[in-house]
Amino acid sequence: MADISRYPIVSHLRSSATMHVLHLDRGQLRHSGTGTSFWFRPLHAVLSEVPVDDRELPLLFHALTADFQDVTVQASLSYRVAEPDRAALRLDFSLDPGTGRWQGSPLDQIASLLVGTMQQHVLDLVARMPLARALSEGIEQIRSTGAAALAGDSRLGETGIEVLGVRVVAVRPQPEVERALETPTRERIQTEADRAGYERRALAVERERTISENELTSRIELSRQEAELVAQRGANARREAEEQAAAQQVRVAAEAERTRALGQAEAEAQTARLGAYADVPAEVLWALTAQEVAEHLPAVEHLVLTPELLSPVLARLAGRSA
C-alpha cells in the first residue's frame, strides 16, 4: 500500500521497493516506476500500484478420475507481475488518492485467473487416469502439465503475469477409499510384523533350548566329575586303610616278636637263676626270699615279735644246730 500525504492543493505519494506505481494526469502518463515518489494533484490524478514481488498462491480443488473416484489435489504456485504497465491496463490496480488503498481486488483477479487455468488442465488430465495411476503418478504429471499449461497460456502473457513454479503437494482420494486402499498394505505390513515376531519368538525358544542343553550338559559333566571325585576319594580311603592295616600288622608282629624275645630272655634268665639256686641250702633260699619280700613291703617302723612267732623258728634253728 502506497503512503500518501495530503496537503491543501497537492498530495505526495511514496511507494515501496516492491510496488510499481503509474501516475496518469488527464490521461497522460506522468510517472511510472518501482519504489518511486512524486507530487500529484488528487483531482486530476489516476494512480495504479502493481506489486512486482514473488507471490505464493495455494491451490486446493477436487477432480474425478477415469474410474469415477473423487480425488483432492493440493498444490501451490509461485508467480510475479513481470510487466506491471501491461497488467495495470488489463486489471484494476487503481488506488484511492486519499487513502492509498486499492479500489478493487486485483490480486483476487490474478488468483482466479491462475486457479482457473491450472484447474482446467488438471481436471482434463485426471479424468483420463484411473485412481491407482492418479495416486502413484499423479503428482509428477499434474506438476508438469500445470506448469506447461500456465507457461503457454496467452492470457497470462498478455496480462504480464509470469509463473515461476508449480508444486503439487498431494493427490488424495476420499477418506473411506483411502482406508480401503491402505488395508492390503496395512495387512501385508502386519503380516510381516507378525512373521518377524514369530521368528523372534522361535529364535528366543531356540536360544532357550540351547541354553537348557548347555546347562544340562554342564550338570552331567559336573555329576560325572563328582562321581569320579567320590570314587577317587574312596580309593584313596581304601588305600590309606590298607596301608594303615599293613602298618598296624607290622607293628603287631614287631611287638609280638619283641614280647616273645623278652619272654624268652626272661625265661632263660629265670632258668639260669633257678640253676644257680639249685645247690643253695634251703635256709639260704628262705633268707633270700624273706629279703626279697621285705624289699617289696612298705616301710615298717615298729616290728612286734611274739613268742608264738619266734618259738617255731627257734626250735627249728636248735634242731639244725644239734
BELRA-V580383 format. One line per field, one symbol per residue. phi: phi as a letter, one per 20 degrees, with the letter a starting at -180 (. if undefined). psi: psi as a letter, one per 20 degrees, with the letter a starting at -180 (. if undefined). A space follows every 10 residues. Layout:
phi = ???
psi = ???
This chain:
phi = .feddecgdc ccdcdefdcd ddcdclndfe cbremebaeb dgfdecdccd fdefcdcfcb bdbdefdmde cdddbbcdbb efcfffffee cedfdffedm dfedcfffff fffffffffg fffffffedf fffffedfff ffffffffff feffffffen ddeeaccdea ccefgfffff ffggffffff ffffffffff ffffffffff ffffffffff ffffffffff ffffffffff ffffffffff ffffffffff ffffffffff ffffffefee ffffffffff fffffeeffd eccddegfee ffffffffff ff
psi = pqoppprghr rppprrijpp ppopolipog qprpkrqrqr ohhiqoppop pjrpqpoqpo rqqprhklpp qppprqqprq ohnhghhhhh qnjqqoihhj qphbmhhhgg gggggggghg hgghghhjpr gghhhhihgg hgggggghgh hjphhhghik ppphqppogq oqaqghhhhh higggghggh ggggghgggg gghggggggg gggggggggg gggghgghgg gggggggggg gggggggggg gggggggggg ggggggghgh ghghhhjhjp rhhhhhghgh ghhhhiqrpo hppooqhhhh ghghgghghg h.
